[in-house]
Amino acid sequence: MTYLKLLLIRHAQSLGNAALQMEGQGSTALSALGRQQAQRLAAALLRSERPTHCYSSPLLRSRQTAAALTAAYPPLTVTLADPLQELHAGILQGLTWAEATVRYPDLCQRLMQQLDYWPVPQAEPLSAGRARAQRWLTDCLKQHQPGDVIWAVSHAGLMQHLIAAVLGCDRTWQIPIQHTAVFEFWLAQTAWTASDRNRFNPEFWQIRRFNDTAHLL
């Protein structure tokens, strides 16, 4: 069987990450450590199949990661995809938690008590993040064909929704995704929407890597 191979990749560490900011849809460059992480993943991916397509969130930390990963594969270009960007963090975006507790003490106290992100004014609802992850995956599978090797560079929050969509979950699970972690799925793309017995055939849907950061060891 010829599979469509989908690699979901978290960007490398950004300056915002290093400063412990809730970066959301803010757009800072990679840190020195982040550039090193991206180069180490790029070297590791040379041992994998050559990508046919690469998509990236338009946020700078993802774009720089994608550029490092694809540098060895001219003339492959990176296609920017707005649905792959991180969830917007509302009025907390760009702040550290320490800064947020000073600026919005009542809000932060409520967040600590109920573990509910969505009292945050102007923040993107989780349901909206899940919907655009699902939309991107559906469009991707429609546009591509068996034999394609697709890299998608995105963000930890959005990737949790993407992974849930790939796995067909009706809820989104928390996954501790490190920078440059790789999730690799092999999909029988022509049968993706079929409702026959092969929907339950694990030969058609394979997880080949899940939260793989061996390149950082």
PyMOL commands that set and color helices and strands:
alter all, ss='L'
color gray80, all
select helices_A, chain A and resi 15-18+32-45+60-70+82-84+90-92+97-103+105-114+126-143+156-167+189-191+197-200+214-216
alter helices_A, ss='H'
color red, helices_A
select strands_A, chain A and resi 4-10+53-56+78-80+149-154+182-187+205-212
alter strands_A, ss='S'
color yellow, strands_A
deselect
rebuild
show_as cartoon
